[in-house]
Amino acid sequence: MINRSRFISTVWIVCLSACGQTPQVPNRPIATPKHTPDAAPIEDPDLNPKPAPKLLAIDWPNAKLATETEALALWVQIAPTGEDWEDKLGEIPEAAARPLAVAFLRAGQLACTNPTPVDCALPQFDLPTPTHSATLADPCLRRLVALWALDQIDDADVPVLANTLRAIMKLPPPESELIVAALDALPEADQDRRVELLGLAARAGQSDLVDTHLGTLDVAHLESAVRKHHIGGALEVLSAEAHRATYLAAIVDEAMPGKQRAKAILELAATPPNKQDKKQPADLRKALAKAGTSRDCSVAAAAARALAQQGNKKLVPRRPRTRSPDAMMRALCVLASYEQLQGNDEPSLLPGYVPAKGLEKIEIDYNDELVVPEIDEVVRAMRHCKGTTCSTRERDFKFSFKPVGDGLNLFRLEIIERPPCIRP
């Protein structure tokens, strides 16, 4: 007989023992993340630009540059155009740049000019930009290469390039960059050459540019700029009191600009050598008498005015005793400049030039508005006369004369306003 109670007891123990254990979690495989390679960095073309492909296939270490002919032959290989000239010049090694620059500059042909201006054209302030297809046969591309070349030369090259530098200085406005670059290429100590080149530039109409470079000259070369090279701005740097002899020479120098001559006359007249002596010295009176016959009306008027203030009225404007229209126009030109110098309380001298009944004045205004020009405009017009018609950009002044006695009278003045420019 089986003892059931004992069997049951054993089973319970086993069951209780089983219940007291920690529940078993079924084993599951753990997924291991796969390795992902690092993403390629994004390249910024601005921060890491790719080198540009070379444009010149030239064996620079073996390039022949011993002579100017060889250097010019190498320029044929370089063959810059309006599209790639900057990139090609940037590939020229330093050792080759100087002989190439000297040969190029000596070849010249740097005068890039604007097309011939037409009526109503706006003033030109910039030079034409060469087209992309332009070659070194185009002077406008050559001037750009010349700017690079002038930056490659050194002091020893300046004498060799003397003729090229002179040619550059003779270029009229609106050219300015080449002139400044040429002046910057000069040695600081070479003031003789600098003042010579400034004189050429001044005569080419570059007075404003020249005036900005006068500060590099010492006093002796400033005086040379006035006496030898006729640079008006140099006279204004010097004083009438400290450089009186230079001023006296300037006021009778017909090559000196009239504006500075007229101003010098007024300064000399106000600065006698001996301030206790109110009378003008003999050398000044002699110079004024000569300046009074100057072809420049403003100079003649200033001299006449300075003498008149000392009681000598010999050169005061008056109607000429001749029936020559040219002589009458000259007299009116001096009169206009003279009246600019008169005070408001001084009577006009014009009545001496017109009939007793007065002047017939006809004003033709494009807009049917009456506008009386000031004396300053008349003076400007008198600098640009053809026959008996003088002009500014705004008006034409037509003078008509009639015989009277042994001379002429001004009986009519037509002031004709020019029509406005119609630009596309």
C-alpha positions in Angstrom: 0.0 0.0 0.0 1.3 3.2 -1.0 1.6 6.0 1.5 -0.3 8.8 -0.4 0.1 11.4 2.1 3.8 11.3 1.9 3.7 11.4 -1.9 1.4 14.5 -1.8 3.7 16.1 0.7 6.6 15.6 -1.6 4.8 17.0 -4.6 3.8 20.1 -2.6 7.4 20.7 -1.6 8.5 20.5 -5.1 5.8 22.8 -6.2 6.5 25.3 -3.5 10.2 25.2 -4.3 9.4 25.9 -7.9 7.3 28.9 -7.1 10.0 30.5 -5.1 12.5 30.8 -8.0 12.9 33.8 -10.2 10.9 33.6 -13.4 13.1 32.7 -16.4 13.1 35.2 -19.3 13.6 33.5 -22.6 16.9 34.2 -24.2 16.7 36.7 -27.2 19.6 37.7 -29.4 20.8 41.3 -28.9 21.0 43.3 -32.1 24.4 45.0 -32.6 24.2 48.2 -34.7 26.1 48.0 -37.9 29.1 50.4 -38.4 28.2 53.3 -40.7 31.2 55.0 -42.4 31.6 58.7 -41.8 29.8 60.9 -44.5 32.2 62.7 -46.9 32.6 66.4 -45.8 30.8 68.9 -48.0 33.4 71.1 -49.7 32.8 74.9 -49.8 34.2 76.2 -53.0 34.8 79.6 -51.4 36.9 78.1 -48.5 38.6 75.4 -50.6 38.7 76.7 -54.2 40.0 74.3 -56.7 43.2 75.5 -58.5 42.4 77.0 -61.8 43.8 75.2 -64.8 47.0 76.8 -66.2 46.5 79.0 -69.3 50.1 79.3 -70.3 52.0 76.3 -71.6 55.4 78.0 -71.4 58.6 76.4 -70.1 59.5 79.4 -67.9 62.9 78.1 -66.6 64.1 77.8 -70.2 62.3 80.9 -71.6 64.6 83.3 -73.5 64.4 86.8 -72.2 68.0 88.1 -72.7 67.0 90.7 -75.4 64.0 92.8 -76.0 63.2 90.9 -79.2 63.1 87.7 -77.3 60.8 89.2 -74.7 58.4 90.5 -77.4 58.3 87.1 -78.9 57.3 85.6 -75.6 54.4 88.1 -75.5 53.2 86.6 -78.7 53.1 83.2 -76.8 51.3 84.7 -73.8 48.7 86.3 -76.1 46.5 88.0 -73.5 42.9 88.9 -74.5 40.3 91.0 -73.0 38.8 88.0 -71.3 41.9 86.3 -69.8 44.6 88.9 -69.5 44.5 89.1 -65.7 44.7 85.3 -65.3 47.6 85.0 -67.8 49.6 87.8 -66.2 49.1 86.2 -62.9 50.9 83.1 -64.1 54.0 85.0 -65.1 56.8 84.2 -62.6 58.5 87.0 -60.8 61.9 86.3 -62.6 60.3 86.8 -66.0 58.0 89.7 -65.1 60.5 92.6 -65.2 62.1 91.9 -68.6 58.7 91.3 -70.1 57.4 94.5 -68.6 60.3 96.7 -69.9 60.0 95.3 -73.4 56.2 95.8 -73.4 56.4 99.4 -72.2 59.1 100.3 -74.7 56.8 99.1 -77.5 54.3 101.8 -76.5 50.9 102.2 -78.3 49.0 102.9 -75.0 46.6 105.6 -76.1 43.2 104.2 -75.5 40.7 106.9 -76.5 36.9 107.4 -76.5 35.0 107.7 -79.8 34.9 111.2 -81.1 32.3 113.1 -79.1 29.2 114.4 -80.8 26.9 117.3 -79.9 25.1 116.9 -76.6 27.4 114.1 -75.6 28.0 113.8 -71.9 31.5 114.4 -70.6 33.6 111.2 -70.7 35.0 110.2 -67.4 36.0 106.6 -68.2 37.9 104.9 -71.0 36.4 102.1 -73.1 36.7 98.6 -71.7 38.3 96.2 -74.2 36.0 93.4 -75.5 36.6 89.8 -74.5 38.1 89.1 -78.0 40.5 92.1 -77.9 44.2 91.3 -78.4 47.3 93.3 -77.8 46.6 95.1 -81.1 43.9 97.0 -79.1 45.4 100.0 -77.3 42.7 99.8 -74.6 43.9 96.3 -73.7 47.5 97.4 -73.9 46.9 100.2 -71.4 45.6 97.6 -68.9 48.7 95.4 -69.4 50.8 98.6 -69.1 49.4 99.2 -65.6 50.6 95.8 -64.6 54.0 96.4 -66.3 54.6 99.7 -64.5 54.3 97.8 -61.2 57.0 95.4 -62.2 59.9 97.8 -63.1 62.4 99.2 -60.7 64.4 102.4 -60.4 67.1 101.2 -62.8 64.6 100.8 -65.6 63.3 104.4 -65.6 66.0 105.9 -67.8 65.5 103.2 -70.4 61.8 103.9 -70.4 62.1 107.7 -70.5 60.4 108.1 -73.9 57.5 105.8 -72.9 57.0 107.8 -69.7 56.9 111.0 -71.7 54.3 109.6 -74.1 52.2 108.5 -71.1 52.3 112.0 -69.6 51.0 113.5 -72.9 47.8 111.5 -72.8 44.8 113.8 -72.2 41.8 113.2 -69.9 40.0 111.0 -69.2 43.2 109.0 -68.9 44.6 109.3 -65.3 45.5 105.8 -64.0 48.5 105.4 -66.4 49.8 108.8 -65.5 49.6 108.2 -61.7 51.2 104.7 -62.2 54.1 106.3 -64.2 54.7 108.9 -61.6 54.6 106.3 -58.8 57.3 104.3 -60.7 59.8 107.2 -60.5 62.5 107.2 -57.8 61.6 109.7 -55.0 65.0 111.4 -55.4 64.6 112.0 -59.2 62.9 115.3 -59.0 64.3 116.6 -62.2 62.5 113.9 -64.2 59.4 114.2 -62.0 59.0 118.0 -62.7 59.6 117.4 -66.4 56.9 114.8 -66.6 54.5 116.9 -64.5 55.0 119.7 -67.0 54.1 117.5 -69.9 50.9 116.3 -68.1 49.9 119.9 -67.3 50.2 120.8 -71.0 48.0 117.8 -71.9 45.1 119.1 -69.8 45.9 117.2 -66.6 46.2 120.2 -64.3 44.1 118.8 -61.5 46.0 115.6 -61.4 49.3 117.5 -61.6 48.4 119.7 -58.7 47.9 116.7 -56.4 51.5 115.6 -57.1 53.2 119.0 -56.5 53.7 118.2 -52.8 56.5 115.8 -53.7 58.7 118.7 -55.1 61.1 120.8 -53.1 61.1 124.6 -53.3 63.8 124.7 -56.0 61.8 122.3 -58.3 58.6 124.2 -57.6 60.2 127.3 -59.0 61.5 125.3 -61.9 57.9 124.0 -62.4 56.8 127.6 -62.8 59.6 129.1 -64.8 60.6 126.2 -67.1 57.5 124.0 -67.2 54.7 126.7 -66.9 52.8 124.7 -64.2 50.2 127.1 -62.8 49.4 125.1 -59.7 53.1 125.4 -58.6 52.8 129.1 -58.6 49.9 128.9 -56.2 52.1 126.8 -53.8 54.7 129.6 -53.6 54.0 133.0 -52.1 54.3 136.3 -53.9 56.3 137.8 -51.1 58.9 135.1 -50.7 59.2 134.3 -54.4 58.7 137.6 -56.0 61.0 137.1 -59.0 59.2 133.9 -59.9 55.9 135.7 -59.8 57.2 138.6 -62.0 58.4 136.0 -64.5 55.1 134.2 -64.4 52.8 137.2 -65.1 54.5 137.8 -68.5 54.8 134.1 -69.4 52.3 133.4 -72.2 52.7 129.7 -71.7 51.4 130.0 -68.1 47.7 129.5 -67.6 45.8 132.8 -67.5 44.0 132.0 -64.3 47.2 131.7 -62.3 48.7 134.7 -64.1 45.8 137.0 -63.3 45.8 135.8 -59.7 49.5 136.4 -59.4 49.1 140.0 -60.7 46.6 140.8 -58.0 48.8 139.3 -55.3 51.9 141.2 -56.5 49.9 144.4 -56.6 48.9 143.8 -53.0 52.4 142.8 -51.8 54.9 145.5 -52.6 58.6 144.8 -51.6 58.5 147.8 -49.2 55.3 147.9 -47.3 56.0 151.5 -46.4 56.1 152.5 -50.0 52.6 152.6 -51.5 53.8 153.0 -55.0 54.5 150.0 -57.2 58.2 149.4 -57.9 59.5 149.9 -61.4 60.0 146.2 -62.1 56.4 145.5 -61.3 55.1 148.4 -63.4 57.2 147.1 -66.3 55.9 143.6 -66.0 52.3 144.9 -65.7 52.7 147.0 -68.9 53.8 143.8 -70.8 51.0 141.7 -69.2 48.5 144.3 -70.2 49.0 143.3 -73.9 48.6 139.6 -73.2 46.5 137.6 -75.6 44.6 136.3 -72.5 41.9 138.8 -71.8 41.7 138.0 -68.1 45.5 138.7 -67.7 45.3 141.9 -69.7 42.4 143.1 -67.6 44.1 142.2 -64.3 47.2 144.2 -65.4 45.1 147.1 -66.5 43.3 147.1 -63.2 46.5 147.0 -61.1 48.0 149.9 -63.0 44.7 151.9 -62.8 44.7 151.6 -59.0 48.1 153.3 -59.0 46.7 156.1 -61.2 48.0 154.8 -64.6 44.8 154.4 -66.7 46.6 153.9 -70.0 45.5 150.3 -70.3 41.9 150.7 -69.0 39.6 149.2 -71.6 38.2 151.7 -74.1 36.6 151.5 -77.6 39.4 151.0 -80.2 39.8 153.6 -82.9 39.6 151.1 -85.8 36.9 149.6 -87.9 38.3 146.1 -87.4 35.6 143.7 -85.9 38.5 141.6 -84.5 39.9 144.6 -82.6 36.4 145.4 -81.3 35.9 141.8 -80.2 39.3 141.8 -78.4 38.4 145.1 -76.6 35.0 143.7 -75.5 36.8 140.6 -74.2 39.1 142.6 -72.0 36.2 144.8 -70.9 34.2 141.8 -69.7 37.1 140.5 -67.6 37.8 144.1 -66.3 34.3 144.6 -65.1 34.5 141.3 -63.1 37.2 143.1 -61.1 35.3 146.3 -60.5 33.4 147.1 -57.3 29.7 147.4 -57.1 30.0 151.2 -56.7 32.1 151.6 -59.8 30.4 152.7 -63.1 30.4 150.3 -66.0 32.7 151.1 -69.0 30.2 149.5 -71.5 28.5 152.9 -72.4 31.7 153.9 -74.1 31.3 151.1 -76.6 27.6 151.7 -77.6 25.7 154.4 -79.4 24.2 157.3 -77.4 20.7 155.8 -77.8 21.9 152.6 -76.1 22.4 149.0 -76.9 19.8 146.9 -78.7 19.6 143.7 -76.9 17.7 140.7 -78.2 17.2 137.7 -76.0 15.9 134.5 -77.5 15.1 131.9 -74.9 14.3 128.4 -75.8 11.7 128.2 -73.1 10.3 131.6 -73.7 11.6 132.7 -70.3 13.7 135.9 -69.9 17.1 135.0 -68.3 19.8 137.7 -68.2 23.2 136.1 -68.1 25.7 137.3 -65.5 29.1 138.8 -66.4 30.8 135.5 -65.5 29.0 133.8 -68.3 29.9 136.5 -70.8 33.6 136.1 -69.8 33.4 132.4 -70.3 31.8 132.9 -73.7 34.5 135.4 -74.8 37.1 132.6 -74.4 35.3 130.6 -77.2 34.6 132.9 -80.1 34.3 132.4 -83.8 34.2 135.7 -85.6 31.7 137.9 -83.7 29.8 134.9 -82.0 31.0 133.7 -78.6 29.5 130.7 -76.9 29.0 128.7 -73.7 27.3 125.4 -73.4 24.1 127.2 -72.6 24.1 130.3 -74.9 25.4 132.0 -78.0 26.3 135.7 -77.8 26.2 137.4 -81.2 27.7 140.9 -81.4 26.9 143.3 -84.2 28.8 146.5 -84.9 28.1 149.8 -86.9 30.7 152.2 -88.1 31.0 155.5 -86.2 33.7 158.0 -86.9 37.1 156.2 -87.0 35.8 153.2 -85.2 32.9 150.9 -84.5 30.0 150.9 -82.0 28.4 147.8 -80.5 24.7 148.4 -81.4 23.2 144.9 -81.0 23.8 141.9 -78.8 21.8 138.8 -79.4 21.7 136.3 -76.6 20.4 133.0 -77.9 19.8 130.1 -75.5 20.8 126.8 -77.0 18.1 124.1 -77.1 18.4 121.3 -74.5 20.3 118.3 -75.5 18.1 115.3 -76.5 20.0 112.2 -75.6 18.9 108.6 -76.4 
